[in-house]
Amino acid sequence: MMVIDPASGSRQHLHVAQLPQFVEPGTLMVFNDARVRKARVFGQTENGGKVEAVFLRSLPEGRWECLVNRAKKLRLGQRLLFPSGVEATVESPLGNVRVLSFDPPVTEDWLEVHGHLPLPPYILRPDSEADAERYQTIFAREATSAAAPTAGLHFTRDLLTALTAVGAELVFVTLEVGLGTFLPVRAEMVSDHKMHTERFHLSGITADALNRAKSQGRPILAVGTTSLRTLEASWTPGGWTPGWGETDIFITPGYQFRAVDQLFTNFHTPESTLLMLVCAFAGRDFLLESYREAVALNYRFFSYGDAMLIQNY
């Protein structure tokens, strides 16, 4: 784990188990408890061509937003064939995804049987039984995400116990991780990149804890960029309100953070919205210098990689 302090310019190289040393008593730590569904399903076209669909979000009347390989070659109205007799009809495009209408309707149970964990594309192997455990956080709840909130993968039950022992308060939000989080930026101008909408939820317990921490001036530490985006998107001058919402917030350098004081996160891919977010939080030049130092010291990057704590308050 690299601990960086943009205000002082310091960097320390430690281990995640030492995180409680850097958490002040009273700090409110916010985790994303989304569970990854087995969202990757293989099928074929009527002509026998291979099709791969990642199920992103369910829509009314048996329809789903899906990320489909070779999507631009699919015709509107074309039929796709999936396991156990499930058929899909290609409906309207939504940017990089397609809306598919399924008959019979797809259920979470069907995905659990026929789906695969949607490992990131830079992991060049099929998912395994080990991934079913390793690619979920220990506090994951309902399966709603197409990717893991990977900063949470570092946390064990012993570490959570150690954090509460030093006076941290732990609460949870849910952000259903989808294209808004992991789609790379391909536009030449960052301002032209379109963020896809993702759903989030704050419970009454979490909203009350956030409002208390804010009013008392206690630090709020977001565990992961998805937690941070949820808190920034749902914050208002009157505080946080429980319930469901949607966000397409795109945080880039120059953004004024209102909700979060510290960030625990992984090391992110180049040209990603996540890298832009952490540059906004820590300062672009200082963050990129920290990344260069991480490369020189053989830190591991991306989903199964090492961690960074940004002290920014």
C-alpha contacts under 8 A as a table, 3 or more apart, distances in Angstrom:
res1	aa1	res2	aa2	distance
1	M	13	H	5.97
1	M	14	L	5.10
1	M	15	H	4.73
1	M	16	V	5.38
1	M	306	D	6.01
1	M	307	A	4.73
1	M	308	M	5.37
1	M	309	L	7.28
2	M	11	R	6.71
2	M	12	Q	5.59
2	M	13	H	4.71
2	M	14	L	6.14
2	M	15	H	7.76
2	M	294	A	7.95
2	M	307	A	6.45
2	M	308	M	4.71
2	M	309	L	6.31
3	V	11	R	5.61
3	V	12	Q	5.03
3	V	13	H	6.48
3	V	14	L	7.46
3	V	308	M	5.74
3	V	309	L	4.73
3	V	310	I	6.16
3	V	311	Q	7.50
4	I	9	G	7.18
4	I	10	S	5.69
4	I	11	R	4.52
4	I	12	Q	6.49
4	I	290	S	7.90
4	I	308	M	7.41
4	I	309	L	6.25
4	I	310	I	5.16
4	I	311	Q	6.22
5	D	8	S	5.67
5	D	9	G	5.54
5	D	10	S	5.31
5	D	11	R	6.65
5	D	282	A	7.96
5	D	310	I	6.09
5	D	311	Q	4.96
5	D	312	N	6.36
6	P	9	G	4.88
6	P	10	S	7.02
6	P	282	A	5.75
6	P	283	G	7.13
6	P	286	F	6.84
6	P	310	I	7.62
6	P	311	Q	7.07
6	P	312	N	6.37
7	A	312	N	7.07
9	G	286	F	7.47
11	R	290	S	7.63
14	L	18	Q	6.88
15	H	18	Q	5.53
15	H	19	L	7.34
16	V	19	L	5.29
16	V	154	H	7.24
16	V	307	A	7.27
17	A	20	P	7.41
17	A	159	L	6.57
18	Q	21	Q	5.75
18	Q	22	F	7.69
19	L	22	F	5.55
19	L	23	V	6.80
19	L	163	L	7.95
20	P	23	V	5.14
20	P	162	A	6.57
20	P	163	L	5.30
20	P	166	V	6.67
21	Q	24	E	7.95
23	V	27	T	6.52
23	V	163	L	7.57
23	V	166	V	7.48
23	V	168	A	6.99
24	E	27	T	5.63
24	E	166	V	7.43
24	E	167	G	7.20
24	E	168	A	7.13
24	E	219	P	7.90
25	P	166	V	5.85
25	P	167	G	4.20
25	P	168	A	5.56
26	G	167	G	5.45
26	G	168	A	5.25
26	G	169	E	6.46
26	G	218	R	6.11
26	G	219	P	7.31
27	T	167	G	7.20
27	T	168	A	4.91
27	T	169	E	6.15
27	T	213	A	7.91
27	T	218	R	5.83
27	T	219	P	4.88
27	T	220	I	5.90
27	T	221	L	6.86
28	L	168	A	5.95
28	L	169	E	4.78
28	L	170	L	6.03
28	L	171	V	7.35
28	L	209	A	7.80
28	L	210	L	7.49
28	L	213	A	6.77
28	L	218	R	7.21
28	L	219	P	6.22
28	L	220	I	4.82
28	L	221	L	6.00
29	M	168	A	6.78
29	M	169	E	6.01
29	M	170	L	4.95
29	M	171	V	6.31
29	M	220	I	6.05
29	M	221	L	4.74
29	M	222	A	5.92
29	M	223	V	6.78
30	V	170	L	6.14
30	V	171	V	5.10
30	V	172	F	5.41
30	V	173	V	6.91
30	V	220	I	7.46
30	V	221	L	6.26
30	V	222	A	4.97
30	V	223	V	5.76
30	V	227	S	6.51
31	F	152	G	6.91
31	F	170	L	7.57
31	F	171	V	6.38
31	F	172	F	4.76
31	F	173	V	6.16
31	F	222	A	6.66
31	F	223	V	5.17
31	F	224	G	7.23
31	F	227	S	6.04
32	N	140	A	7.92
32	N	149	P	6.49
32	N	152	G	7.36
32	N	172	F	5.68
32	N	173	V	5.02
32	N	174	T	5.11
32	N	175	L	6.40
32	N	223	V	7.39
32	N	224	G	7.54
32	N	226	T	6.86
32	N	227	S	5.51
33	D	137	T	7.43
33	D	139	F	5.72
33	D	140	A	4.51
33	D	141	R	5.87
33	D	149	P	7.97
33	D	172	F	6.10
33	D	173	V	6.27
33	D	174	T	5.43
33	D	175	L	7.82
34	A	140	A	5.34
34	A	141	R	5.94
34	A	142	E	6.35
34	A	143	A	6.54
34	A	144	T	6.40
34	A	145	S	6.26
34	A	148	A	7.43
34	A	149	P	7.20
34	A	174	T	5.35
34	A	175	L	6.29
34	A	176	E	6.18
34	A	177	V	7.65
35	R	136	Q	6.37
35	R	137	T	7.52
35	R	140	A	4.73
35	R	141	R	5.47
35	R	142	E	5.51
35	R	143	A	4.30
35	R	144	T	5.97
35	R	145	S	5.93
35	R	148	A	6.92
36	V	39	A	7.77
36	V	117	L	7.31
36	V	135	Y	7.67
36	V	136	Q	6.61
36	V	143	A	5.30
36	V	144	T	6.17
36	V	145	S	4.61
36	V	146	A	5.70
36	V	147	A	5.70
36	V	148	A	5.69
37	R	108	E	7.90
37	R	111	L	7.51
37	R	112	E	7.36
37	R	117	L	6.72
37	R	143	A	4.80
37	R	144	T	5.91
37	R	145	S	5.80
37	R	146	A	6.25
38	K	41	V	7.92
38	K	111	L	5.75
38	K	112	E	5.70
38	K	114	H	8.00
38	K	115	G	4.70
38	K	116	H	4.61
38	K	117	L	4.44
38	K	118	P	6.67
38	K	146	A	7.79
39	A	53	A	7.84
39	A	54	V	5.15
39	A	55	F	4.92
39	A	56	L	7.23
39	A	111	L	6.49
39	A	115	G	5.68
39	A	116	H	6.13
39	A	117	L	6.10
39	A	118	P	6.01
39	A	146	A	5.97
40	R	52	E	6.98
40	R	53	A	5.74
40	R	54	V	4.39
40	R	55	F	6.53
40	R	115	G	5.26
40	R	116	H	4.92
40	R	117	L	6.12
40	R	118	P	5.30
41	V	52	E	5.86
41	V	53	A	5.41
41	V	54	V	6.40
41	V	55	F	7.89
41	V	82	F	7.75
41	V	111	L	7.63
41	V	114	H	6.55
41	V	115	G	4.73
41	V	116	H	6.30
42	F	50	K	7.43
42	F	51	V	5.80
42	F	52	E	4.59
42	F	53	A	6.47
42	F	82	F	6.77
42	F	83	P	7.91
42	F	115	G	7.74
43	G	50	K	6.12
43	G	51	V	4.93
43	G	52	E	6.15
43	G	53	A	7.85
43	G	80	L	7.02
43	G	81	L	5.50
43	G	82	F	4.44
43	G	83	P	6.76
44	Q	47	N	7.71
44	Q	48	G	5.51
44	Q	49	G	5.20
44	Q	50	K	4.47
44	Q	51	V	4.77
44	Q	52	E	7.89
44	Q	80	L	5.86
44	Q	81	L	5.26
44	Q	82	F	6.67
45	T	48	G	5.19
45	T	49	G	5.06
45	T	50	K	6.54
45	T	51	V	6.69
45	T	79	R	6.62
45	T	80	L	4.73
45	T	81	L	5.99
46	E	49	G	7.38
46	E	79	R	6.64
46	E	80	L	6.37
46	E	81	L	6.88
51	V	68	V	7.20
51	V	69	N	6.44
51	V	80	L	7.82
52	E	68	V	5.77
52	E	69	N	5.65
53	A	66	C	5.90
53	A	67	L	5.58
53	A	68	V	4.48
53	A	69	N	6.72
54	V	66	C	5.31
54	V	67	L	5.01
54	V	68	V	6.46
54	V	118	P	7.19
54	V	146	A	7.33
55	F	58	S	7.80
55	F	64	W	6.71
55	F	65	E	6.35
55	F	66	C	4.61
55	F	67	L	6.67
55	F	146	A	7.02
56	L	64	W	7.12
56	L	65	E	5.49
56	L	66	C	5.36
56	L	67	L	7.04
56	L	145	S	7.14
56	L	146	A	5.83
56	L	178	G	6.03
56	L	179	L	7.84
57	R	64	W	5.65
57	R	65	E	5.25
57	R	66	C	7.29
57	R	144	T	7.86
58	S	62	G	7.53
58	S	63	R	6.17
58	S	64	W	4.43
58	S	65	E	6.43
59	L	62	G	6.64
59	L	63	R	4.98
59	L	64	W	5.25
59	L	65	E	7.22
60	P	63	R	5.96
61	E	101	S	7.88
61	E	105	P	7.95
62	G	101	S	5.83
62	G	102	F	5.51
62	G	103	D	7.26
62	G	104	P	7.69
62	G	105	P	4.74
62	G	106	V	6.77
63	R	99	V	6.62
63	R	100	L	5.52
63	R	101	S	4.25
63	R	102	F	6.00
63	R	105	P	7.64
64	W	99	V	5.58
64	W	100	L	5.42
64	W	101	S	6.55
64	W	102	F	7.84
65	E	97	V	6.46
65	E	98	R	5.82
65	E	99	V	4.61
65	E	100	L	6.48
66	C	97	V	5.52
66	C	98	R	5.42
66	C	99	V	6.15
66	C	100	L	6.86
67	L	71	A	7.74
67	L	96	N	6.85
67	L	97	V	4.61
67	L	98	R	6.36
68	V	71	A	5.23
68	V	97	V	6.53
68	V	98	R	6.85
70	R	73	K	5.64
70	R	74	L	7.15
71	A	74	L	5.39
71	A	96	N	7.69
71	A	97	V	7.29
71	A	98	R	7.14
72	K	75	R	7.94
74	L	78	Q	6.73
74	L	90	V	7.36
75	R	78	Q	5.32
75	R	90	V	6.92
76	L	89	T	7.81
76	L	90	V	5.18
76	L	91	E	5.48
76	L	92	S	6.84
77	G	89	T	5.57
77	G	90	V	5.04
77	G	91	E	6.18
78	Q	89	T	5.64
78	Q	90	V	5.39
79	R	87	E	6.75
79	R	88	A	5.57
79	R	89	T	4.65
79	R	90	V	6.50
80	L	87	E	5.71
80	L	88	A	5.00
80	L	89	T	6.34
80	L	90	V	7.73
81	L	85	G	7.20
81	L	86	V	6.27
81	L	87	E	4.75
81	L	88	A	6.42
82	F	85	G	6.37
82	F	86	V	5.11
82	F	87	E	5.88
82	F	88	A	7.61
83	P	86	V	5.96
83	P	114	H	6.87
86	V	102	F	6.79
86	V	103	D	5.78
86	V	104	P	5.85
86	V	105	P	7.82
86	V	106	V	7.78
87	E	102	F	5.68
87	E	103	D	5.37
87	E	104	P	7.18
88	A	100	L	5.78
88	A	101	S	5.25
88	A	102	F	4.40
88	A	103	D	6.35
89	T	100	L	5.47
89	T	101	S	5.11
89	T	102	F	6.61
90	V	98	R	6.93
90	V	99	V	6.32
90	V	100	L	4.84
90	V	101	S	6.65
91	E	98	R	6.78
91	E	99	V	5.16
91	E	100	L	5.58
91	E	101	S	6.88
92	S	98	R	6.34
92	S	99	V	5.68
93	P	96	N	7.54
93	P	97	V	6.15
93	P	98	R	4.56
93	P	99	V	6.15
94	L	97	V	5.21
94	L	98	R	5.73
94	L	99	V	7.14
95	G	98	R	7.69
101	S	105	P	7.99
102	F	105	P	5.06
102	F	106	V	6.46
103	D	106	V	7.62
106	V	110	W	6.29
106	V	111	L	7.37
107	T	110	W	5.15
107	T	111	L	6.46
108	E	111	L	5.04
108	E	112	E	6.13
109	D	112	E	5.00
109	D	113	V	6.39
110	W	113	V	5.22
110	W	114	H	6.04
110	W	115	G	7.63
111	L	114	H	5.22
111	L	115	G	4.70
111	L	116	H	7.98
112	E	115	G	5.66
112	E	116	H	7.85
116	H	127	D	6.69
117	L	127	D	6.13
117	L	131	D	7.52
117	L	132	A	7.12
118	P	127	D	7.64
118	P	146	A	6.45
118	P	147	A	6.55
119	L	123	I	6.60
119	L	127	D	6.66
119	L	147	A	7.26
120	P	123	I	5.71
120	P	147	A	7.74
120	P	303	S	7.72
121	P	124	L	6.66
127	D	131	D	6.17
128	S	131	D	5.28
128	S	132	A	7.00
129	E	132	A	5.34
129	E	133	E	7.48
130	A	133	E	5.68
130	A	134	R	6.07
131	D	134	R	4.70
131	D	135	Y	5.16
131	D	136	Q	7.96
132	A	135	Y	5.95
132	A	136	Q	6.92
133	E	136	Q	5.61
134	R	137	T	7.58
134	R	153	L	7.55
135	Y	148	A	6.39
135	Y	150	T	7.80
135	Y	153	L	7.26
136	Q	140	A	6.40
136	Q	148	A	6.44
136	Q	153	L	6.75
137	T	140	A	5.23
137	T	148	A	7.78
137	T	149	P	7.77
137	T	150	T	7.75
137	T	152	G	5.67
137	T	153	L	4.94
137	T	155	F	7.47
138	I	153	L	7.50
138	I	155	F	7.39
138	I	156	T	6.94
138	I	157	R	7.59
140	A	143	A	7.98
144	T	176	E	5.66
144	T	177	V	7.79
145	S	148	A	6.94
145	S	175	L	7.94
145	S	176	E	4.72
145	S	177	V	4.80
145	S	178	G	6.42
146	A	176	E	7.55
146	A	177	V	5.78
146	A	178	G	5.45
147	A	177	V	5.65
147	A	178	G	6.62
148	A	177	V	7.04
149	P	152	G	6.02
149	P	153	L	7.52
149	P	177	V	7.22
149	P	224	G	6.63
149	P	226	T	6.66
150	T	153	L	5.24
150	T	154	H	7.82
150	T	224	G	7.13
150	T	266	N	7.21
150	T	303	S	5.60
150	T	304	Y	7.44
151	A	154	H	6.22
151	A	223	V	6.19
151	A	224	G	4.90
151	A	225	T	8.00
151	A	264	F	6.90
151	A	265	T	5.09
151	A	266	N	5.65
151	A	303	S	7.95
151	A	307	A	7.24
152	G	155	F	5.72
152	G	223	V	6.59
152	G	224	G	6.87
154	H	307	A	7.92
155	F	159	L	5.99
155	F	160	L	6.72
156	T	159	L	5.12
156	T	160	L	6.35
157	R	160	L	5.11
157	R	161	T	6.18
158	D	161	T	5.06
158	D	162	A	6.18
159	L	162	A	4.97
159	L	163	L	6.18
160	L	163	L	5.08
160	L	164	T	6.35
161	T	164	T	5.28
161	T	165	A	6.15
162	A	165	A	4.94
162	A	166	V	6.58
163	L	166	V	5.42
163	L	167	G	6.72
163	L	168	A	5.53
164	T	167	G	5.07
164	T	168	A	4.76
164	T	169	E	6.27
164	T	170	L	7.46
165	A	168	A	7.24
171	V	205	I	7.88
171	V	206	T	5.74
171	V	209	A	7.66
172	F	202	L	7.72
172	F	206	T	6.41
173	V	200	F	7.38
173	V	201	H	5.95
173	V	202	L	5.25
173	V	203	S	7.17
173	V	206	T	7.11
173	V	227	S	6.79
173	V	230	T	7.61
174	T	200	F	5.31
174	T	201	H	5.08
174	T	202	L	6.81
174	T	227	S	7.78
175	L	198	E	6.97
175	L	199	R	5.88
175	L	200	F	4.20
175	L	201	H	6.56
175	L	226	T	6.39
175	L	227	S	7.15
175	L	230	T	6.70
176	E	198	E	6.05
176	E	199	R	5.58
176	E	200	F	6.21
177	V	180	G	7.34
177	V	181	T	6.19
177	V	198	E	6.70
177	V	226	T	7.47
178	G	181	T	5.75
178	G	182	F	6.65
178	G	196	H	7.86
178	G	198	E	6.44
179	L	182	F	5.21
179	L	183	L	4.96
179	L	195	M	7.67
179	L	196	H	5.79
179	L	197	T	7.86
179	L	198	E	7.87
180	G	183	L	6.20
180	G	195	M	5.08
180	G	196	H	4.31
180	G	197	T	5.96
180	G	198	E	6.29
180	G	248	D	6.68
181	T	226	T	7.36
181	T	273	T	7.19
181	T	274	L	7.19
182	F	272	S	7.44
182	F	273	T	7.60
182	F	274	L	7.86
183	L	272	S	7.34
183	L	273	T	7.77
184	P	271	E	6.38
184	P	272	S	4.82
184	P	273	T	6.64
185	V	190	V	7.25
185	V	193	H	6.22
185	V	271	E	5.88
185	V	272	S	5.68
185	V	273	T	6.61
186	R	193	H	7.24
187	A	190	V	6.22
187	A	192	D	5.97
187	A	193	H	5.59
188	E	192	D	7.55
189	M	192	D	5.39
189	M	193	H	7.22
190	V	193	H	5.48
195	M	248	D	5.28
195	M	249	I	7.08
195	M	250	F	6.48
196	H	248	D	5.71
197	T	246	E	6.28
197	T	247	T	5.33
197	T	248	D	4.58
198	E	246	E	5.53
198	E	247	T	5.53
198	E	248	D	6.57
199	R	244	W	7.10
199	R	245	G	5.76
199	R	246	E	4.37
199	R	247	T	6.49
200	F	230	T	6.58
200	F	244	W	5.71
200	F	245	G	5.36
200	F	246	E	5.91
200	F	247	T	7.54
201	H	242	P	7.29
201	H	243	G	5.51
201	H	244	W	4.40
201	H	245	G	6.30
202	L	206	T	6.07
202	L	207	A	6.21
202	L	241	T	7.46
202	L	242	P	4.85
202	L	243	G	5.33
202	L	244	W	6.64
203	S	206	T	5.20
203	S	207	A	6.18
203	S	242	P	5.12
203	S	243	G	6.25
204	G	207	A	5.14
204	G	208	D	6.04
204	G	241	T	7.57
204	G	242	P	4.99
204	G	243	G	7.64
205	I	208	D	5.30
205	I	209	A	6.18
206	T	209	A	5.08
206	T	210	L	6.11
206	T	242	P	7.65
207	A	210	L	5.15
207	A	211	N	6.17
207	A	240	W	5.38
207	A	241	T	5.83
207	A	242	P	5.57
208	D	211	N	5.18
208	D	212	R	6.16
208	D	240	W	7.70
209	A	212	R	5.16
209	A	213	A	6.10
210	L	213	A	5.16
210	L	214	K	6.08
210	L	220	I	7.84
210	L	239	G	8.00
210	L	240	W	7.03
211	N	214	K	5.17
211	N	215	S	6.10
211	N	239	G	5.85
211	N	240	W	6.38
212	R	215	S	5.20
212	R	216	Q	6.06
213	A	216	Q	5.17
213	A	217	G	6.03
213	A	218	R	4.98
213	A	219	P	7.11
213	A	220	I	7.21
214	K	217	G	5.17
214	K	218	R	6.17
214	K	219	P	7.73
214	K	220	I	7.77
215	S	218	R	7.83
219	P	260	V	7.70
219	P	261	D	5.81
219	P	262	Q	7.33
219	P	313	Y	7.73
220	I	259	A	7.46
220	I	260	V	5.32
220	I	261	D	5.29
220	I	262	Q	6.36
221	L	260	V	6.24
221	L	261	D	5.93
221	L	262	Q	4.48
221	L	263	L	5.50
221	L	264	F	7.26
222	A	225	T	7.34
222	A	227	S	5.61
222	A	228	L	5.26
222	A	260	V	6.52
222	A	261	D	7.88
222	A	262	Q	6.26
222	A	263	L	4.96
222	A	264	F	6.33
223	V	227	S	6.10
223	V	228	L	7.33
223	V	263	L	6.04
223	V	264	F	4.85
223	V	265	T	6.36
224	G	227	S	5.45
224	G	228	L	6.46
224	G	263	L	6.79
224	G	264	F	5.75
224	G	265	T	4.78
224	G	266	N	7.49
225	T	228	L	4.91
225	T	229	R	6.04
225	T	263	L	7.73
225	T	265	T	6.60
225	T	274	L	6.89
225	T	277	L	7.68
226	T	229	R	5.15
226	T	230	T	6.15
227	S	230	T	5.10
227	S	231	L	6.25
228	L	231	L	5.20
228	L	232	E	6.12
228	L	260	V	6.71
228	L	263	L	7.57
229	R	232	E	5.16
229	R	233	A	5.85
229	R	249	I	6.93
230	T	233	A	5.21
230	T	234	S	6.03
230	T	247	T	7.64
231	L	234	S	5.30
231	L	235	W	5.92
231	L	259	A	6.13
231	L	260	V	7.23
232	E	235	W	5.40
232	E	257	F	7.16
232	E	258	R	6.64
232	E	259	A	5.49
232	E	260	V	7.26
233	A	247	T	6.33
233	A	249	I	6.46
234	S	240	W	6.34
234	S	241	T	7.66
234	S	245	G	7.70
235	W	238	G	7.95
235	W	239	G	5.78
235	W	240	W	5.30
235	W	258	R	7.61
235	W	259	A	6.46
236	T	239	G	5.07
236	T	240	W	6.36
250	F	273	T	7.29
250	F	277	L	7.85
251	I	255	Y	6.15
251	I	273	T	7.57
251	I	276	M	6.91
251	I	277	L	5.12
251	I	280	A	6.99
252	T	255	Y	5.92
252	T	273	T	7.76
252	T	276	M	5.17
252	T	277	L	5.33
252	T	279	C	7.26
252	T	280	A	5.33
253	P	276	M	6.74
253	P	277	L	7.14
253	P	279	C	6.15
253	P	280	A	3.86
253	P	281	F	7.54
253	P	283	G	7.25
253	P	284	R	7.03
254	G	280	A	6.29
255	Y	280	A	6.40
257	F	260	V	6.52
257	F	281	F	7.68
260	V	263	L	7.56
261	D	311	Q	7.37
261	D	312	N	5.76
261	D	313	Y	5.04
262	Q	309	L	7.47
262	Q	310	I	5.73
262	Q	311	Q	5.09
262	Q	312	N	5.41
262	Q	313	Y	6.65
263	L	309	L	5.83
263	L	310	I	5.15
263	L	311	Q	6.93
263	L	312	N	7.87
264	F	307	A	7.07
264	F	308	M	5.72
264	F	309	L	4.42
264	F	310	I	6.30
265	T	307	A	5.65
265	T	308	M	5.35
265	T	309	L	6.50
266	N	301	F	7.04
266	N	302	F	6.40
266	N	303	S	7.14
266	N	305	G	6.72
266	N	306	D	5.97
266	N	307	A	4.43
266	N	308	M	5.86
267	F	275	L	7.96
267	F	291	Y	7.77
267	F	300	R	7.69
267	F	301	F	4.92
267	F	302	F	5.51
267	F	305	G	7.12
267	F	306	D	6.78
267	F	307	A	6.42
267	F	308	M	7.01
268	H	272	S	7.32
268	H	274	L	6.36
268	H	275	L	5.52
268	H	301	F	6.42
268	H	302	F	5.29
269	T	272	S	5.80
269	T	274	L	7.73
269	T	275	L	6.65
269	T	301	F	7.63
269	T	302	F	6.42
270	P	275	L	6.67
271	E	275	L	6.89
271	E	276	M	7.67
272	S	275	L	5.33
272	S	276	M	6.56
273	T	276	M	5.04
273	T	277	L	6.19
274	L	277	L	4.96
274	L	278	V	6.40
275	L	278	V	5.30
275	L	279	C	6.14
276	M	279	C	5.01
276	M	280	A	6.19
277	L	280	A	5.06
277	L	281	F	6.32
278	V	281	F	4.87
278	V	282	A	6.00
278	V	283	G	7.75
278	V	284	R	7.96
278	V	287	L	7.37
279	C	282	A	5.36
279	C	283	G	5.02
279	C	284	R	4.29
279	C	285	D	7.75
279	C	287	L	5.76
279	C	288	L	7.58
280	A	283	G	5.45
280	A	284	R	6.38
281	F	312	N	7.36
282	A	286	F	6.77
282	A	287	L	5.83
282	A	310	I	6.81
282	A	312	N	6.83
283	G	286	F	5.56
283	G	287	L	5.90
284	R	287	L	5.23
284	R	288	L	6.10
285	D	288	L	5.29
285	D	289	E	6.12
286	F	289	E	5.10
286	F	290	S	6.19
287	L	290	S	4.98
287	L	291	Y	6.29
288	L	291	Y	4.88
288	L	292	R	6.23
289	E	292	R	5.11
289	E	293	E	6.33
290	S	293	E	5.07
290	S	294	A	6.15
291	Y	294	A	4.86
291	Y	295	V	6.22
292	R	295	V	5.13
292	R	296	A	6.30
293	E	296	A	5.04
293	E	297	L	6.22
294	A	297	L	5.11
294	A	298	N	6.17
294	A	299	Y	5.14
295	V	298	N	5.11
295	V	299	Y	5.85
296	A	299	Y	7.79
299	Y	305	G	7.49
299	Y	306	D	6.24
300	R	304	Y	7.71
300	R	305	G	4.44
300	R	306	D	5.23
301	F	304	Y	7.26
301	F	305	G	4.54
301	F	306	D	6.15
302	F	305	G	5.16
302	F	306	D	7.76
